[in-house]
Amino acid sequence: METLKKIAVIIVLFVGVTQINIKAQNASAVQTAFDQSYAYENSSLYTKAADALKAVYNDKSYEMNLRMGWLLYKNGSYNEAIIYYQKAITILPTSIEAKLGYVLPQSALGNWDKVIEQYTEILKVDPQNSTTNYRMGLIYYNKGDFKTAFKFMEKATTLYPFDYDITLYFAWINLKLEKYTEAKTLFNRVLLISPNDASATEGLKLIK
């Protein structure tokens, strides 16, 4: 009986060590695949970069799905990229980076309703997200909805009051809303960031 117990213990230990070795080998293979994908990406070989990850792909891995989404986006495979980004979001629903990734192929496809939907989700998690507020402001500016654009760009400019793009667009939004005093102040601020800026100079001429 004692002999059987010893054998059983040895088997359990052997199985445990074997599983550890397999996990270590798997981890090594995944690290190698990621390393290869970066090397291919640096040479703009996006298909090969994605194929390197597909060889070890695990659909439950947030990191793999996120990276696959990025590589497929860079390769121009937008619909496929969306699938992987969506998987990453499903795995980690509060991930802002996955949501920001998701909007890239959707933007490329012109699916602006999907983009707005995802930006709205980001702002539920992080209302102060400057990138999202700026981009939402930009979307509504291009739609000609300056009142809604104002709401988002105002938030962005309170976070980054000396950012060129944010300040310039906020100046134009104020001008479109006939807030001339505010627009003039903002255009002059742009000129501090970018002296002789053509867009800011044009805006100031329209106020005069």
C-alpha positions in Angstrom: 0.0 0.0 0.0 2.8 2.4 0.9 4.5 1.6 -2.4 1.3 2.5 -4.3 1.0 5.8 -2.3 4.6 6.6 -3.3 3.9 5.9 -6.9 0.8 8.0 -6.8 2.7 10.9 -5.3 5.4 10.6 -8.0 2.8 10.6 -10.8 1.1 13.7 -9.4 4.5 15.4 -9.1 5.4 14.4 -12.6 2.1 15.6 -14.0 2.5 18.9 -12.2 6.0 19.4 -13.4 5.0 18.5 -17.0 2.1 21.0 -16.9 4.5 23.7 -15.6 6.9 22.9 -18.4 4.1 23.1 -21.0 2.9 26.4 -19.7 6.5 27.7 -19.8 6.9 26.5 -23.3 3.6 28.1 -24.3 4.6 31.4 -22.7 7.9 31.2 -24.6 6.2 30.5 -27.9 3.8 33.4 -27.3 6.6 35.8 -26.5 8.5 34.7 -29.6 5.4 35.2 -31.7 4.9 38.8 -30.3 8.6 39.5 -30.9 8.3 38.3 -34.5 5.2 40.3 -35.1 6.9 43.5 -33.9 9.8 42.8 -36.3 7.5 42.3 -39.2 5.5 45.4 -38.3 8.6 47.5 -38.3 9.1 46.5 -41.9 5.4 47.2 -42.7 4.8 43.5 -43.3 1.5 43.5 -41.5 0.2 40.2 -42.9 3.2 38.3 -41.8 3.0 40.1 -38.4 -0.6 38.9 -38.0 0.3 35.4 -39.2 3.0 35.2 -36.5 0.4 35.7 -33.8 -2.2 33.5 -35.5 0.2 30.5 -35.0 -0.2 30.8 -31.2 -3.6 32.6 -31.1 -5.8 32.2 -28.1 -9.2 33.8 -28.4 -9.4 34.4 -24.7 -6.3 36.5 -24.7 -6.9 40.3 -24.4 -3.4 41.1 -25.5 -3.6 38.9 -28.7 -6.9 40.2 -29.8 -5.9 43.8 -29.2 -2.7 43.3 -31.2 -4.4 41.4 -34.0 -6.9 44.2 -34.3 -4.1 46.7 -34.7 -2.2 44.7 -37.2 -5.2 44.0 -39.3 -6.2 47.7 -39.2 -2.7 48.7 -40.4 -3.1 46.0 -43.2 -6.3 47.6 -44.3 -8.4 44.6 -43.3 -10.9 46.8 -41.4 -13.8 44.4 -41.0 -11.5 41.7 -39.6 -9.8 44.2 -37.3 -13.2 45.1 -35.9 -13.9 41.5 -34.9 -10.6 41.2 -32.9 -11.1 44.6 -31.3 -14.6 43.6 -30.3 -13.2 40.4 -28.7 -10.7 42.5 -26.7 -13.6 44.7 -25.5 -15.7 41.7 -24.5 -12.8 40.3 -22.5 -12.1 43.7 -20.7 -15.2 45.8 -21.1 -13.7 48.8 -19.3 -10.6 48.9 -21.5 -10.3 52.4 -23.1 -7.4 51.4 -25.3 -9.4 48.6 -26.9 -12.3 51.0 -27.5 -9.9 53.6 -29.0 -8.6 50.8 -31.2 -12.0 49.7 -32.3 -12.9 53.2 -33.7 -9.9 53.1 -36.0 -11.3 50.6 -38.6 -14.8 51.9 -38.0 -13.6 55.4 -38.9 -11.8 54.1 -41.9 -15.0 52.5 -43.1 -17.0 55.7 -42.4 -19.2 54.1 -39.8 -19.5 57.3 -37.7 -22.6 56.0 -35.8 -20.4 53.1 -34.5 -17.6 55.5 -33.7 -19.9 57.9 -31.7 -21.4 54.9 -29.9 -17.9 53.7 -28.8 -16.7 57.2 -27.8 -19.9 57.5 -25.7 -19.0 54.3 -23.9 -15.5 55.6 -23.3 -16.9 58.8 -21.7 -19.0 56.7 -19.4 -15.8 55.1 -18.0 -13.7 58.3 -18.3 -15.7 61.5 -18.7 -12.5 63.5 -18.7 -10.8 61.6 -21.6 -9.3 64.5 -23.6 -8.8 62.4 -26.8 -12.4 61.3 -26.9 -13.8 64.7 -26.1 -11.7 66.3 -28.8 -12.6 63.7 -31.4 -16.3 63.9 -30.5 -16.1 67.7 -30.9 -14.4 67.2 -34.3 -17.1 64.8 -35.5 -19.9 67.1 -34.6 -18.0 70.1 -36.0 -17.7 68.3 -39.4 -21.5 67.5 -39.1 -22.2 71.2 -38.7 -23.7 70.6 -35.2 -21.7 73.3 -33.5 -23.6 73.4 -30.3 -22.9 69.7 -29.6 -19.3 70.2 -30.8 -18.9 73.0 -28.3 -19.9 70.8 -25.4 -17.1 68.3 -26.1 -14.4 70.7 -27.3 -14.9 72.9 -24.2 -14.2 69.9 -22.0 -11.1 69.1 -24.0 -9.8 72.6 -23.9 -10.2 72.8 -20.1 -7.9 69.8 -19.9 -5.4 70.9 -22.6 -5.8 74.7 -22.9 -2.5 75.2 -24.8 -3.0 72.3 -27.3 -2.9 73.5 -30.9 -5.6 71.3 -32.5 -8.0 71.6 -29.6 -7.6 75.4 -29.3 -7.9 76.0 -33.0 -11.1 74.0 -33.4 -12.6 75.5 -30.3 -11.9 78.9 -31.7 -13.7 78.0 -35.0 -16.6 76.5 -33.1 -17.0 79.7 -31.1 -16.8 81.7 -34.3 -19.6 79.5 -35.9 -21.7 80.1 -32.8 -21.0 83.9 -33.1 -19.2 84.0 -29.8 -16.8 86.5 -31.3 -15.0 87.6 -28.1 -14.2 84.0 -27.1 -13.2 83.1 -30.6 -10.8 86.1 -30.9 -9.1 85.1 -27.6 -8.7 81.6 -28.8 -7.4 82.5 -32.2 -4.8 84.7 -30.6 -3.9 81.9 -28.3 -3.3 79.7 -31.4 -0.9 82.3 -32.7 1.1 81.9 -29.5 1.4 78.2 -30.1 1.9 78.6 -33.9 3.0 82.1 -34.9 1.5 83.3 -38.2 -0.8 80.3 -38.3 -2.9 80.6 -41.5 -6.2 79.2 -40.0 -6.0 81.4 -36.9 -5.2 84.5 -39.0 -8.1 83.7 -41.3 -10.4 83.4 -38.3 -9.4 86.7 -36.9 -10.0 88.4 -40.2 -13.6 87.1 -40.2 -14.2 88.6 -36.8 -12.9 92.0 -37.9 
